[in-house]
Amino acid sequence: MTDQKTTHFGFDTIPEDQKAGKVQGVFSSVATRYDVMNDVMSLGIHRIWKDAMMDWLAPRPGQRLLDVAGGTGDISFRFLQRAGSGHATVLDLTEPMLVAGRKRAEASQMVDSLDWVTGDAMALPFADASFDVYTISFGIRNVTRPAVALSEAYRVLKPGGRLMVLEFSQIPTPALQWAYDRYSFNLIPAMGQVIANDRDSYQYLVESIRKFPDQEAFLGMIRDAGFGQAKYRNLTMGVAALHSGWKL
């Protein structure tokens, strides 16, 4: 009898093959209120973080972007606006998130430059060397095996292509991390109940942040996947972090 592989779903330990379905359940539940909750949970700061991501990324005209776990299109919209011309593919495991994204005003304005694809970060439905840029924002901590997702990112990027990951991270100052934990665990699930009528999904989201590797550990994973010139920048004292790497 072989031991079944396990992973974490928030603070729970579950069979590895159940995580994707549970994550889909979370995001299907919150899809229609996802953008509103992002504003409430982060006090609007997620917009500043995403703009900082674009500043470092510096999109260029004609580039092809793959935005994995792209949800309702926030990153793709910003990328196309900055690039001026190009193409963005929004890939997400959860169809209701993509449906919500297609209903946004920006989507209708950029319809000729956008694709919306339901798919898995660990098995991307694209050929090798298909994209100039790969982004994943607040999504990789929900992937069952992040190392596999990073390997897939490397595979689908063209030589010279850029990886950029925006994710919640760890505050290096213990007292500030303690204060942030109190906010996260006490207020965010309660706000999820009020705004999205879904406390459990936001409890999971808070727990999943605590289970994700810290900045240095995740930087090592990016290097292990083959990326060069890998670096990171903390945002808001480390509440979130941007990681960058290149397929050299």
C-alpha positions in Angstrom: 0.0 0.0 0.0 1.5 3.3 -1.1 1.3 6.4 1.1 -1.1 9.0 -0.4 0.6 12.4 -0.9 -0.8 15.2 1.2 -0.7 19.0 1.0 -2.2 21.9 2.9 -5.5 23.6 2.4 -5.1 26.6 4.7 -4.2 25.0 8.0 -5.8 21.6 7.1 -3.8 18.7 5.7 -5.7 17.0 2.8 -4.9 14.5 0.0 -3.0 16.3 -2.7 -5.5 15.3 -5.4 -8.3 17.2 -3.5 -6.7 20.6 -3.4 -7.6 21.9 -6.9 -11.2 21.1 -6.4 -11.3 22.8 -3.0 -9.6 25.9 -4.5 -12.1 25.9 -7.3 -14.9 25.8 -4.7 -13.5 28.8 -2.9 -13.1 31.0 -6.0 -16.4 29.9 -7.5 -18.1 31.0 -4.3 -16.5 34.4 -4.2 -16.2 35.2 -7.9 -18.9 37.8 -8.2 -17.6 39.7 -5.1 -13.9 39.1 -5.6 -12.9 42.5 -6.8 -14.9 44.3 -4.1 -13.4 42.1 -1.4 -9.9 42.8 -2.7 -10.5 46.5 -2.2 -11.9 46.0 1.3 -9.3 43.5 2.5 -6.3 45.5 1.4 -7.9 49.0 1.9 -7.3 49.4 -1.9 -3.6 48.8 -1.5 -3.7 45.8 -3.9 -4.1 48.4 -6.7 -0.8 50.1 -5.7 0.9 46.7 -5.6 -0.3 45.8 -9.1 0.8 49.2 -10.4 4.2 48.5 -8.8 4.3 45.2 -10.6 3.8 46.9 -13.9 6.4 49.5 -13.1 9.0 46.8 -12.6 7.8 44.7 -15.5 7.8 47.7 -17.9 5.5 46.1 -20.6 6.7 46.8 -24.2 4.5 47.1 -27.3 3.7 43.8 -29.1 4.6 41.5 -26.1 2.5 38.4 -25.5 1.5 37.9 -21.8 0.3 34.8 -20.1 -1.5 35.8 -16.8 -2.0 32.6 -14.8 -4.6 32.5 -12.1 -5.6 35.7 -13.9 -9.1 35.7 -12.5 -11.1 38.8 -13.4 -8.3 40.3 -15.6 -6.7 43.0 -13.4 -3.2 42.3 -14.4 -3.9 41.7 -18.1 -5.8 45.0 -18.3 -2.9 46.9 -16.8 -0.4 45.1 -19.0 -2.2 46.0 -22.2 -2.8 49.6 -21.2 1.0 50.0 -20.4 2.2 48.1 -23.5 -0.1 50.0 -25.9 -0.3 47.0 -28.1 0.1 43.3 -27.6 -1.9 40.3 -26.5 -2.8 38.9 -23.1 -4.1 35.4 -22.3 -5.9 35.2 -18.9 -5.8 31.6 -17.6 -7.7 30.5 -14.5 -8.8 27.2 -13.0 -12.2 28.6 -12.1 -14.6 29.4 -14.9 -16.8 31.8 -12.8 -13.8 34.0 -12.2 -13.2 34.3 -16.0 -16.9 34.9 -16.5 -16.8 37.8 -14.0 -13.7 39.2 -15.8 -15.3 39.1 -19.2 -18.2 41.3 -17.9 -15.8 44.1 -16.9 -15.8 47.2 -19.0 -12.1 46.9 -19.7 -12.6 43.5 -21.3 -15.0 44.9 -23.9 -12.6 47.6 -24.8 -9.7 45.2 -25.3 -11.6 42.3 -26.8 -9.3 41.8 -29.8 -6.2 41.6 -27.5 -7.5 39.2 -24.9 -8.1 35.5 -24.6 -9.8 33.8 -21.6 -8.8 30.2 -21.0 -9.8 27.7 -18.3 -6.7 25.8 -17.4 -4.3 24.4 -14.7 -1.1 26.2 -13.8 0.6 22.8 -13.4 -0.3 21.7 -17.0 -0.5 24.7 -19.2 -2.3 24.1 -22.6 0.3 26.0 -24.6 3.3 25.1 -26.7 6.9 25.7 -25.5 8.3 29.2 -25.9 4.9 30.8 -26.6 5.0 33.9 -24.4 7.2 36.9 -23.7 5.9 37.4 -20.1 4.4 35.2 -17.5 2.6 36.7 -14.5 0.8 35.2 -11.5 -0.7 37.4 -8.8 -2.1 36.1 -5.5 -2.4 32.7 -7.2 0.6 30.6 -6.8 0.0 29.9 -3.1 -3.3 28.2 -4.2 -1.5 25.8 -6.6 -1.1 22.3 -5.3 2.6 22.1 -6.3 4.1 25.6 -6.9 7.4 24.1 -8.1 5.6 22.4 -11.0 3.8 25.7 -11.9 7.2 27.4 -12.0 8.6 24.7 -14.3 5.6 25.2 -16.6 6.2 28.9 -16.6 9.8 28.4 -17.7 8.6 26.0 -20.4 6.1 28.3 -22.0 8.3 31.4 -21.9 10.4 32.3 -24.9 14.2 32.7 -24.4 14.6 36.1 -22.8 11.1 35.9 -21.3 10.2 37.3 -17.9 8.5 35.7 -14.9 6.9 38.0 -12.3 5.0 36.8 -9.2 3.0 39.0 -6.9 2.0 37.2 -3.7 1.3 37.8 -0.1 4.4 37.2 2.0 6.0 37.6 5.4 6.8 40.8 7.3 10.4 40.5 8.6 9.6 42.5 11.8 7.9 40.1 14.3 5.9 42.8 16.1 4.4 44.1 12.8 3.7 40.5 11.7 1.9 39.9 14.9 -0.3 43.0 14.4 -1.0 42.0 10.8 -2.0 38.5 11.9 -4.5 39.9 14.3 -6.0 42.0 11.6 -6.0 39.1 9.1 -7.5 36.4 11.3 -10.0 38.6 13.2 -11.3 40.9 10.5 -10.9 39.4 7.0 -13.2 36.3 7.6 -15.7 38.6 9.2 -15.6 41.0 6.2 -16.0 38.0 3.9 -19.2 37.0 5.7 -20.6 40.5 5.4 -19.6 41.3 1.9 -19.5 37.9 0.1 -21.7 35.9 2.6 -18.8 33.5 2.8 -16.7 33.4 5.9 -15.0 30.0 5.2 -13.5 31.0 1.9 -11.8 34.0 3.4 -10.6 32.0 6.4 -8.9 29.7 3.9 -7.3 32.7 2.1 -5.9 34.1 5.4 -4.5 30.7 6.4 -3.1 30.0 2.9 -1.0 33.2 3.2 0.6 31.9 6.4 1.5 28.5 4.8 3.3 30.0 1.8 7.1 30.1 1.8 8.8 33.4 2.8 10.6 35.7 0.4 14.0 34.0 0.4 12.5 30.4 0.3 10.4 31.3 -2.7 13.3 33.0 -4.4 15.1 29.7 -4.1 12.2 27.9 -5.8 12.3 30.3 -8.7 16.1 29.7 -9.2 15.5 25.9 -8.9 13.0 26.2 -11.8 15.9 27.5 -14.0 15.3 31.3 -13.9 18.2 33.6 -13.9 18.7 37.1 -12.4 16.0 36.2 -9.8 15.2 39.0 -7.3 12.4 40.2 -5.1 11.1 43.4 -3.7 9.0 43.8 -0.6 5.7 45.8 -0.8 4.2 47.4 2.3 6.9 46.2 4.6 6.6 42.6 3.3 2.8 42.2 3.5 3.2 41.3 -0.2 6.3 40.7 -2.4 7.2 40.8 -6.1 9.5 38.1 -7.4 11.1 38.4 -10.8 13.2 36.0 -12.9 14.3 35.6 -16.5 14.5 32.7 -18.9 18.1 33.3 -20.0 
